[in-house]
Amino acid sequence: METFDDIPLPPWEGPAILLVDLDAFFASVEQLDHPGWRGKPVIVGGDADAHGVVSTCSYEARAFGVRSAMAASLARSLCPDAIWTHGNFHRYREVSSAIMAILRDETPHVQQVSIDEAFMDVTPTAVNTEHPVAVARRIQARVAALGVTCSIGVGGSKSVAKIASDVDKPRGLTVVYPGTEAAFLGNLPVRSLSGVGAAAERILHSYGVRTLGDMGTAEPALLRRVFGKNGEMMRDRALGRDRSVVAEDETVKSVSNEVTFADDLTERADIEAALSTIAAKVGRRLRRKGLAGRTVAVKVRFSDRTTHSVQRSLPVPTDDDIAFAPLLHAMIDDIWIPGARVRLLGVAVTHFDEAPVVQESLFDGSAFEGQRPEEAPLIEDETKRRELLRATDALRDRFGDDTVRFGFELRQAGNTTGSSSKNVEDYK
């Protein structure tokens, strides 16, 4: 039996999953880099007057009722003296990468689910008998040495570990030993389970299902009505019985990016410039992952919150955003009429070949017969495009995304909400 701080640890039998959650991560990094901000309410988020939302706030700001995903205007009214910042993506990526390196030093079985969260499988084996709680304590100490803190949930499944990680913050360690899941989960509200949103909560409440214990004994027909084919899976999660694995290398199905604008776009030139900027981020991610896709898609959300999308198939897979950006411009005609107010734009590339692809020219020769002139790439010579992409990728990898910008990127540079995403892909 292992001990920590001279307290005996009960033996651990069965799977052991950790969920490592970095405490108020963006705000913690800001307080680390700005000593004068420590102990003060700090909000990382978008502009209160530009549809912004709170990405993360320090615990000092949370004392005023500020929460992640809250409208920035409401947060400002709750905590008018808070220190506001849009954040530093490059710095967050740097600190997150250092922490994920610590986790992978402890075990190769790591699944990063956001910029500030990761699952780990630390199940004891015949070779590695170390107690999961000892591993969690060491991780907390190693992360703290970097200047930020984390809370960790330890359980026999991913859903239990996730819920446990939220119980005690900041710097918390909540352990749910095998066999105690029902006692831990039973009285928790259904909303505490990932996958139960506001709509599902309302329906469950209408049938008297308010706790995870209730959900574990609910009629299968009710769970199917609420969760569809995932009804039985959600019951297993509510009972702590799910056995979804820590996926170290999930298959990528799409690479995408989207942006919400502070001021709605109404001019075609602004929409095209924004699409080119978003496409550049998508193209860079494709190249970093070594992927090339056969389908491109455009998503538009209008000021009335209606959302439409359109996609086109390509004759050959590509990761060349300079080549496919003009095609995106042409696609906008399918879902936008002049004068319509655009609140959000997104670009996605999908349908990747499983085998490595020899990158062919998307537009040279007869690859795109019938292509309209306005869909042609701005730089027709593929060699020149590749050289330009390699150069800009290298500069951004080394010095940050804002090191070099194309002219179209400057057009809408100041017209975002300033809200920082927690999507791990937005930092790659």
N, C-alpha and C positions, 0 to 999 in steps of 0.2 A: 504494500500500500504506500503510495506516494503522499507526501505532505507538502503544504505550503504555509509559511509562517507558523510552523509547528502545529497546524490544524490538520488532522488526518483527513484524507479525501476518500470517500467511499469508492469501491472499485467501479470501473466503468465497463459495462458489457454491451456490445452491439455498436451500431454506427454512431459516430460523433461528428456533428456538423457545427461549425462556428459561423455566425454572421457578424462580421466586423463592420461597424458603422462609425464613421468619423464624425465627431461631435461638432455640430454647427460649422462644417468644414470651411466654407468660403470665408465666413466671418472670423474663424479661428486663425486662418492664414493671414488675413488682414491685420488682426491684432498681433500676430507674431511679427509681421513686417513693420508695424507701426506701434511701437511700445506705448506711445501716448494714448492709444485707443483702448488699451487693456483696462478692463473693469468698467468700460462705458458701453452704452447701447450702440451696436454697429449693425447696420442693415446693408446687405449686398442685394441689389435689385434694380429694377427699372425706374424710370421717372414717373412721379406721381401724376404728372399732367400729360402723360403720353401712353396710356394703356399699360403701364408697367406693372409688374408683380414682384413680390419679395421672393428672391431665390433662396436666401439663407439669412438668418439673423442671429446675433450673439444671444447668449442666455440672459444677458442684461436687458436686451430688447424684448425678449420673450416675457419678462416680468411685467411688461406693459400690455401684454396680450397680442403682440405681433407674432405672426406665424408664417412659415413658408407657404408660398402660393397665394398669399393674401394680396389683394389689390394694393398697390403702392400708395394710393390716395388714402385708403383706410389706415394703413400702417403709419403714415405721416400724421394723421389726426390722433392716433393712439400714443405715438411717441414723437412729438414734434422736435425734441432736442437730440434725436438720434444722429449719429454720423452715417452718412449715406455714401455708397460707392457703387459704381457699375461693376467693379471687379476686374481681376487680372487673369484672363484665361491661361496665359502662358505660365504664370506662377502656380496656379492651381494644378495644372497638368504636371508641372515639375514635382510638386510636393506629393501629389497622388502617385506618380510613378515610383517615387522613392519608397512610399509605404507599400505599394503592391509588390515591390521587389523584396521587402521584408517578409510579406506573406508567402511569396513563392520560395523564399529561403527556408521557410518552415515546412512547406509541403508543396509538391507540384500540383496538387489538386485544388486549384483556386479558380473560382468563377467570378469575375468582376462584373457587377450588374449595374453600377453607376460610377460616377467619378469619385464617390465617397462611400461605396458599399461593396463588399465582396463576401461570397460564401467560401468556406474552406472545409475540406474533408480531412479530419485528423483522427479517424478511427484507429484505435490501438491495434497493432498487428503483432505477430510473433517476433518480428524484427524490431519494430518500434513500439515499445510498451509504454511510452510516456503518457501520463494522464492528460486528457483533453483540457482540464482546467489549468494545469501547469503550463500548457502551451498557450492558452489564452492570456494568462497572467504575463508571460514573457512577451507576447506580442504587444500588450498594453504598455509595458515598460519600454520596449524598443520604439514604438510609435511616439510615446511621450518624449523620448530623447530627441526627436526631430522638432519638437516645439508645439505639437498639437496633441489632442487626446482622442481616444476612441472608446465606444461602448461595445460590449460583445455579448451576444446571446449564444449559449451552448445547449444543444439538444440532440435528439436522435434523428431529427429530420430538418429539412430546410424551413418548413413553415413554422415549426416550434422555435428554431433558432432565430428566425426573423422576428417573431412576436416577442421573444425573450429579450432581444437587443433593445427594444423600445421601453422596457419596464423601468430601467434605472439609468438616468442620464443626468449629467455627463459622467464620464469615467466609470460607468457601471459595468458590472459583470454578473449576469443572471444565468444560473445553471439549472436546467431541467433534466434531472437524471432519468434514465430509461425506467419506465414503469410508473412515473409520476405525471405523465402528460395529461391525463384526464383531470387530475386535481388542479394542475396549473391552468389548463385551458377552460375548464367547465364554466366558470362564472364570468369569463371575459365577454364583452359585447361582440356581436357578430361582425361589426365594422372593423374590429382589430385584426381580422383575417384578410390577408392580401387577396384581392379578387372580389371582395364584397364592397361594392360601391353604394352610393346614396340610393339609387333606384332599387337595387337588390335588398338593401336594408329596409326600405319602406314596405316592400312586399312581405319580407320575412316577419317584420313587426306586426303586420296586419293579421298574420296567422299565429301570433303569439310566440314566434321564434325570436328571442332577444339575445340569448347567450350562445356561445359555441357549444355548450352542453346541450341546449335545445336543438341546435342544428345537427348535432350528432345523432339525435333520435327522431329527427323530422321525417315525415313521409317521403319516400323516394319520388313520388309524383310531384310534390311541392318543389323539391330541389331541382328536378328536371325542368319544371316550369321557370324557375328563377335562373338556373345556370345552364340549361340545355343539356348537351351531351356530357358536360363536365360536372353534373350533379353529384355523381358518386365520388368523383375525385375531390370535390369540395367537402363532402362529408368526411372523407378520410383525413383531409387537412384539419378540419374542425376537431377531430378526435386525436390528432397528432400521429396518424398512421401512414401518412404519405411517404413514399420512398423515392421521390424524384432525386436524381443523382446530381452531384456537383459537376456540371459540364465544363470541362477545361477548355474546349475548343468548339463552340457551337458553330454549326454551318451558317454562313452569312447568306441571307435570302435577299437582302436589299441594302443599298447604301444611299442615304438620303440626308437632306438638310432642309430646314424651313426657317423663315424669319417673319416675325410680326412687326409691323411698322407703326411708329408713333403717329405719323400723319398718313392717312389713307392715300394710296397711289391712284391717280386718275389719268395720267398721261402715259401714252404708249412708250415713249422713250425712257421714262422712269421704270416702268415694268420690265422692259427689256434689260436695262442696266442691272436691276435687282436680280433677274433670272441669271444673268451672266455671273454675278457675284456668287450666288448660291451654287451654280453649276461648278464654279472654280473650287469650292470647298468639297463638293461631291467628287469631282475628278481627282483631287489630291488624296482623298481617302481611298478611292479605288486603287490608285497607284501604290499607296502605302501597303495595301492589303494584297497587291498583286492580282487584282480582279479586273475583269472586263465584262460588261453587260450588253445584252442584246435588246433591252427595252428601256426607254426613257419615259418619264412621266412628269407632268406638271400638276401641282395642286394649287387651287386658288380659294381663299376664304374672303368673302365680301364683307362690307361694313354691316350688313344685316345678319351676319354670322352664317349664312348659307355657304356650303363648301362644294366645289366641283373639281373634277380632275379629268385628265385626258392622257393617253399614252400612245406611243408609236414604237413599232418594232424596227430594228436596224438590220441592215443586210449582213453586218459582221459585228462581233463584240468590240467594244471600245472602252477606253478609260480617258479619252482625249476630250476634255471639256471645251477646249477652244474650237474643236470640230463640231461638237453637238450643240453648243449654245445657240447658234442661229436657228437650228431646228426647233428648239424650245420657244424661241421668239415667234416662229410661225405657228406653233401649236396653240399659242395663247388665243388666236382668233377663234378657236373652237369653243372656248368657254368664257370669253370676255367681250363685251361690247364697249365701244368708246364712251367714256364718261363714267362707267361703273366704278365704284369706289372699292379698291382692293386693300384689305386689312392684312392678309398673310399670303405669302408665296412659298411653295415648296418644290423641290426637285428630287427625283428618285431614279436610280438605275437598278434594274433587276435582271433576272434570268442569266445567271452566270454559268458558263460551261464548267463542268467538273474537271475536265482535263486542262492542263496549261494551254493558254491560247497564244498563237503566234499573232502579234498585233498587225492587222492589215490596215490599209488606209480605208477610212470610212467613206471618203469622197473622191478619191482619185479614180481615174479610168471609168469603168461602167458600174462601179459599186453601188451607185445610187441613181439608176436610170429614172428619168422623169422628175428628178429633183428640181424644185423651183429655185431661181437665182437667189432669192432672199434667204434660202436655207444653206447656202454655201458657206464654208468656214471663212473667217476673216483673213486667216493666213492659209493659203491653199497648199503651200509646200509642206508636206508632212515632216520632212527632216527638220525644217526650221521650227515647226510647232513643237516637236519633241525636244529640241535643244532648249527652247524657251521654257517649256514645262519643267525640264530637269533643273534648270538654273533657278527658277522661282521656288520649286519644291525644296531645293537644298538651302536656299536662304531662309525660307520660313521655318524649316526644321531646326535650323541653328539659332535664329534670332527672334522667332515669333512670327505670328500671322501678319502683323502690321508692318513688317520690315519692307516688303515690296508690294505695291498695289498697281493694278491696271486702272486706266482712266474710268472704266465703267464702275469700278469698286468705290471710287470717290463720290460718285453721283448721289448715292443714298447712304453714305457712311454715317451721317449723323441722324438718320431717320429710322432708328430702331427704338424699341422700348427700353433698351439697356438691361433687360432681364437676363440673368446668367442661367444657362441650361445645366442640368445635372446629368444629361445624357452623356455617357462615357465617349460615344462616338464624336461628340462635338469637341473633344479635346485631343483628337488624333489627326 
